[in-house]
Amino acid sequence: MRFQGKNWKFPDDVDTDVIIPARYLMTTDADELAEHVMEDIDPGFSKKVQKGDIIVAGNNFGCGSSREHAPIAIKAAGVSCIIAKSYARIFYRNAINIGLPIVECPEAVDDAEEGDEFEIDTDEGWVRNTRTGKSYEVKPFDPFIQDIIAAGGLMEAVAKRVREQGRVAE
Amino acid sequence: MGMTMTEKILARASGRETVEPGEIVEVAVDLVMTNDITAPLSIREFKKTGLERVFDPKKVVLVPDHFVPAKDIKSAEQAKIMREFAHEQGTIYFEVGRAGIEHVVLPENGLTLPGQVIIGADSHSCTYGAFNAFSTGMGSTDIAAAMALGTTWVRVPPSIKYVYKGTLPEDIGGKDLILHTIGLIGVDGALSAAMEFTGPVIDKLSIDDRIEMANMAIEAGAKTGIFPFDELTREWMAQYSDNPYEPVFSDDDATYQEVIEIDVTDLRPVVALPHLPSNTHAAADIHDMTIQQVVIGSCTNGRISDLREVAAILKGQQVHPEIRCIIIPGSQEVAKQATREGLTDIFLDAGAIFSTSTCGPCLGGYMGVLAEGERCVSTTNRNFRGRMGHRNAEIILAGPRVAAASAIAGKVADPRALPVAAI
């Protein structure tokens, strides 16, 4: 898939408590969660973020709690893709499972200034900063993870499998 | 080529002779857990499969603990979704009054065994590594998939061996050890790896102290934290479970990504200042940092051994008049035991409150939310910005002794500077 958008830049170790504070976890409604996304690290983010925008972040993005509400809130706020130096592992799985595109590209993060526009192609595995014109190679997903993405998310893959197992009628 | 204990568990659970770090394997799960925050999403996702039943209700556990007893209508609705699903499916379920914090309740009920694969929709599910299990936290959708399939996928983590050496000072606990370790390696110091805790200090370390360490492996970014199985584990399991289990042992020629030696002889009680668990200092080096609240409890430090440490310091003392000291037992069992031992009276007489079991304040839910500009010493596990309330509040992480000493002093305090009563 290909994405294009301007970026909002965040530091290392952005935790899930600042992505979506627990005081808003009494709901699973994506749009309600999106109203509070990034509230404790960048108050007002949910108002200024535009559909298609990209998040650029440092190391260990999404560390802390297992709350899937974090990638759900980011996705529902309109963010099309995240470019980070690295991800906390639970956030990484959660993003893949719910279909929020994420890529790892430390060099692109180092060179990025907030507001730079990026083009990203997750199939071909590259990221391009349109301001500088510089392109970067992106670490490809493991084939196993590509299968989850291709299925449209983890539960779609699981649903297909339980049908094949005959546990659910076709 | 030898294997680490983590690799052995994952090999066994995936039906293979060997596994190597970096490989993705599908493993059978022995226990799948979720709570009142994460269960509603898991249940919604599970229903997308079209399945009517979970793979095995005796291996699925639901524990309401974060926002129960319900703090508001929305929390009550969440807990209700979970309760109804648990009853409909016949899963293991712990209701308010028979429950408590998941990572305290599950071991107490003998559900977390050596050699098992345990996953939970809660990041502190890595706690069960204390018992020589492979246990890790995942999100709601991964848990939904496991509830459907009875399996999950795991990328075999590289293992990092931490060797604790020297003489452990009597007043240094598991919380001090793990905070000190995270301070050394950073909050992504073990990113996606298995932390293997070993060495002569660990051999003598109590199971409760091991639980505190495994619990916070996630704060170093680890997939899991795991301990060797030994006589102490065997005795603990005999007390809490009749279920059979098969422990694992790392081979002598197992491969480690790194071996880190840590001498604990000169360790002083540790605190982590805002806003990362890696921002560690000796409590004795923090002067005149006033606080407004102390929280003692959580999945990290809500066990009876923690409450005993606190009571030893609070006995005959008074909580500072400007401090709210909130003590929360990790489970109904812990509350009962604390009451039997007279600890509850010590807390109440000292001017602390002793509440029902809940995760509440740890994540800014309720029962001790902080206002703007307030500062709290807490035995919980995260001091991220906004974690316990207002984004301009501050959380200082510590073990139970530092927390109790700070409650008396009204500021961050070193327990070594206080008299200790004999209980």
Interface residues (C-beta under 8 A of the other chain):
Chain A: D13 D15 D17 V18 P21 A22 R23 L25 M26 T27 T28 E39 D40 I41 P43 N59 N60 C63 G64 S65 S66 R67 E68 H69 S86 A88 R89 I90 R93 N94 N97 I98 D142 F144 G153 L154 M155 E156 V158 A159 R161 V162 R163 R167 V168 A169
Chain B: I24 I37 T38 P40 L41 R44 E45 K48 T49 G50 L51 H66 F67 D72 K74 S75 E77 Q78 G120 A121 D122 S123 S125 G137 M138 G139 S140 T141 D142 A144 A145 A148 L149 W153 R155 V187 D188 L191 S192 I218 G221 K223 L276 L363 G364 G365 V369 R382 F384 R385 G386 R387 R391
